Amino acid sequence: MSIWTDLTGIDFAVRHIDVGGLRTRALQAGEGDAVVFLHGTSGHLEAFVRNIPAHSARYACHAVDMIGHGYTDGPGEPYRIPRYVEHVLGYLDACGIERAHFVGESLGGWVAARLAADHPGRVGRLTLVAPGGTVANPAVMERIKTSTRAAVATDDIGLTRERLHLLMHDPAADVSEELVEVRHAVYHRPQFVKAIDDLLCLQEMENRTQDLLTPEQMGRITAPTLIVWGAQNPFGDVPEAHRMNASIPGSRLEVFGECGHWPQHEHADRFNALNLAFLAEDRA
């Protein structure tokens, strides 16, 4: 397994875009309607390397490192949901994109859903992959904080490996050493280490409860919405997915068996076929 092998055969570029003064890293590939991919907490654009080739055959793909993540600058303040949304909108403007489809995983789904609720004209179709943002579970929040801080605080690459293993139902099949090394390098960037409290601020109860997606917000989402969930998601039980499905008008839920928190990566072929069919409905 290799990131480079996953991307073999397509033309792509990794660019750094000035978004409101923040140097923002994005992988861009393909032509057509824009599809923006947004990763999860402490993640980076490499979360979507198994999806970009299939999607770039039909769409202009933009996998973006969100504020303070990957190799994108942090804003020097806690990373709250309105600030993430502002940054993503700034990215669209900087790239001349009026309207895009969104694929948001975990935190990225939370951000994309909030963007769709508040800025419906900017969103075509919405794919939420194991999305966060509807509950504040102290045990899950503590697990994310503890595992991330441990991996960032020391140079022990084994702790980064453990952090990635948390995401997967079958880590042996889906966590390559290359992916571990990429995330380890991100975690030990001086800027990342310095701003870890800003990055983890949504794992603090006061911040999280203020930014949670409310039923009213989800009820305002007019974009056709697909929710994809892993049956063994360690950060959210299946009933959470059903509640989100019930809250977003007309949304569709697909639960993948033998799957953790990264359905788009763990079951890439199934996800790609499902999502491409969903996006194509916009062309019918």
C-alpha positions in Angstrom: 0.0 0.0 0.0 1.3 3.4 -0.9 0.0 6.9 -1.4 1.9 7.2 -4.6 0.5 3.9 -5.8 -3.0 5.1 -5.1 -2.4 8.2 -7.1 -0.6 6.5 -10.0 -2.1 7.2 -13.4 -3.7 10.6 -12.7 -2.5 14.1 -13.2 -2.6 16.0 -9.9 -0.9 19.0 -8.2 -0.3 19.8 -4.6 -0.6 23.6 -4.3 -0.4 26.2 -1.5 -3.2 28.7 -1.8 -3.4 32.0 0.1 -6.7 31.9 1.9 -7.2 35.1 3.9 -3.5 35.2 4.7 -3.3 31.5 5.6 -1.1 29.3 3.5 -3.4 26.4 2.6 -2.3 23.1 1.2 -4.6 21.4 -1.3 -4.3 18.4 -3.7 -6.1 19.3 -7.0 -6.9 16.8 -9.8 -9.4 16.5 -12.6 -11.8 18.7 -14.4 -15.5 19.5 -14.2 -17.7 20.4 -11.3 -15.8 20.9 -8.1 -15.8 18.3 -5.3 -14.2 19.4 -2.1 -12.9 16.8 0.4 -12.5 17.7 4.0 -10.7 15.5 6.6 -11.2 14.8 10.3 -9.6 16.0 13.5 -5.8 16.1 13.4 -6.1 14.7 9.8 -4.9 15.8 6.4 -5.7 15.5 2.7 -4.0 12.1 2.4 -7.2 10.7 4.0 -8.7 10.7 0.5 -5.9 9.3 -1.7 -8.0 6.2 -2.4 -10.9 8.4 -3.6 -9.2 11.1 -5.7 -8.4 8.9 -8.8 -11.9 7.6 -9.3 -13.5 11.0 -8.6 -11.0 13.0 -10.7 -12.1 11.1 -13.8 -15.4 13.1 -13.7 -14.8 16.0 -11.4 -12.4 18.7 -10.3 -11.2 17.4 -7.0 -9.9 19.5 -4.2 -8.6 17.7 -1.1 -7.9 20.5 1.4 -5.9 20.6 4.7 -8.2 22.6 6.9 -7.0 25.4 9.3 -4.1 24.3 11.4 -4.1 20.8 10.0 -1.7 19.0 7.7 0.5 21.8 6.2 -2.0 24.6 6.4 -1.4 27.6 8.7 -3.3 28.0 11.9 -5.1 31.2 12.6 -3.6 31.7 16.0 -6.9 31.2 17.8 -9.0 28.1 18.8 -10.3 26.2 15.7 -14.0 26.6 16.1 -16.6 25.5 13.5 -17.5 29.0 12.2 -13.7 29.6 11.6 -13.4 26.3 9.7 -16.4 27.3 7.6 -15.0 30.7 6.9 -11.7 29.2 5.8 -13.4 26.7 3.4 -15.5 29.5 1.9 -12.3 31.5 1.5 -10.7 28.6 -0.3 -13.7 28.4 -2.7 -13.4 32.2 -3.4 -9.6 32.0 -3.9 -10.1 29.2 -6.5 -13.0 30.9 -8.2 -15.5 28.2 -7.2 -19.0 29.5 -6.8 -20.6 26.1 -5.9 -19.1 22.8 -5.0 -20.1 19.3 -3.9 -18.6 18.3 -0.5 -17.3 15.1 0.9 -16.6 15.6 4.6 -15.2 13.0 6.9 -15.6 13.2 10.7 -14.8 16.9 11.6 -14.9 17.6 7.9 -18.5 16.4 7.8 -19.4 18.6 10.7 -17.9 21.6 8.9 -19.5 20.7 5.5 -22.9 20.3 7.2 -22.7 23.6 8.9 -21.6 25.3 5.7 -24.5 23.7 3.8 -27.0 24.9 6.5 -25.7 28.5 6.6 -24.6 28.9 2.9 -26.9 26.7 0.8 -26.0 28.4 -2.4 -22.4 27.3 -2.2 -23.2 23.5 -1.9 -24.3 21.2 -4.6 -24.5 17.7 -3.1 -23.3 16.7 0.4 -21.6 13.5 1.4 -21.1 13.1 5.2 -18.7 10.3 6.1 -18.8 9.3 9.7 -19.6 12.9 10.5 -19.1 14.4 13.9 -20.8 17.3 15.5 -24.2 16.1 16.7 -23.3 14.8 20.2 -20.8 15.6 23.0 -19.7 12.3 24.4 -17.1 12.8 27.2 -15.6 9.4 26.8 -15.1 9.8 23.0 -13.8 13.4 23.5 -11.3 12.2 26.1 -10.1 9.3 23.8 -9.4 11.8 21.0 -7.6 14.3 23.2 -5.5 11.7 25.0 -4.5 9.7 21.9 -3.7 12.8 19.9 -1.7 14.6 22.6 0.3 11.4 23.3 1.2 11.1 19.7 2.2 14.8 19.4 4.0 15.1 22.7 6.8 12.6 22.0 8.8 11.4 19.1 7.6 7.8 19.5 6.1 6.9 16.1 4.3 4.0 17.7 1.9 6.5 19.3 1.1 7.9 15.9 0.5 4.4 14.6 -1.8 3.8 17.6 -3.7 7.0 16.8 -4.3 5.8 13.2 -5.2 2.3 14.3 -8.0 3.8 16.4 -9.8 4.8 13.2 -9.9 1.5 11.4 -11.8 -1.8 11.9 -8.8 -3.7 10.4 -5.7 -1.6 10.9 -3.4 -4.3 9.4 -5.2 -3.9 6.1 -5.7 -0.1 6.0 -2.8 1.6 7.9 0.3 1.6 5.9 3.7 2.6 7.3 3.8 5.4 4.8 0.5 6.8 6.2 1.9 6.6 9.7 5.1 8.4 8.6 3.1 11.1 6.9 1.0 11.8 9.9 4.0 11.5 12.3 5.7 14.3 10.2 2.5 16.4 10.5 2.2 15.9 14.2 5.8 17.0 14.8 5.7 20.2 12.8 6.6 23.0 15.3 3.5 25.0 14.4 1.3 21.9 14.9 2.8 21.1 18.3 2.5 24.8 19.5 -1.2 25.0 18.5 -2.4 21.6 19.7 -4.7 23.2 22.3 -6.3 25.3 19.5 -6.8 22.1 17.4 -8.3 20.1 20.2 -10.6 22.9 21.5 -13.7 21.1 20.2 -13.0 18.2 22.6 -13.7 20.6 25.4 -17.3 20.5 26.5 -18.0 24.2 26.6 -16.7 24.8 23.1 -18.2 21.7 21.6 -21.7 22.2 23.0 -21.8 25.8 21.6 -20.7 24.5 18.1 -22.8 21.3 17.9 -25.1 20.9 14.9 -28.6 21.5 16.1 -31.7 19.8 14.7 -32.7 23.2 13.4 -29.5 23.7 11.5 -29.6 20.2 10.0 -33.2 20.9 9.1 -32.1 23.8 7.0 -29.8 21.7 4.8 -31.4 21.7 1.4 -28.5 20.0 -0.5 -29.2 16.3 -1.4 -27.3 14.5 1.4 -25.7 11.0 1.6 -24.5 9.9 5.1 -22.0 7.0 5.2 -21.3 5.3 8.5 -19.1 2.4 9.7 -20.9 -0.2 11.8 -17.8 -0.4 14.1 -17.2 3.4 14.2 -15.2 3.9 17.5 -16.2 7.5 17.7 -20.0 7.2 17.2 -22.6 4.5 17.4 -25.0 3.7 14.6 -28.0 5.4 16.3 -26.2 8.7 16.0 -26.2 8.2 12.2 -29.9 7.4 12.2 -30.6 10.6 14.2 -28.7 12.7 11.7 -30.5 11.0 8.8 -33.8 11.8 10.4 -32.8 15.5 11.0 -31.6 16.2 7.4 -34.6 16.4 5.1 -34.5 13.8 2.3 -31.1 12.4 3.3 -30.0 8.8 2.7 -28.0 6.6 5.1 -25.6 3.8 4.1 -24.0 1.8 6.9 -20.8 -0.2 5.9 -20.2 -3.4 7.8 -16.8 -4.3 9.1 -15.9 -0.7 9.0 -14.6 1.9 11.5 -14.2 5.7 11.2 -12.8 5.9 7.6 -15.3 4.3 5.3 -13.9 6.2 2.3 -10.5 4.5 2.9 -11.4 1.2 4.5 -13.9 0.3 1.7 -12.7 2.6 -1.0 -14.1 0.8 -4.0 -17.6 0.5 -2.5 -17.5 4.1 -1.3 -16.3 5.4 -4.7 -19.0 3.6 -6.6 -21.7 4.8 -4.2 -20.6 8.4 -4.0 -20.0 8.7 -7.8 -23.5 7.4 -8.4 -24.9 9.9 -5.8 -23.0 12.8 -7.4 -24.2 11.8 -10.8 -27.8 12.2 -9.8 -27.2 16.0 -10.0 -26.6 15.6 -13.8 -29.8 13.5 -14.4 
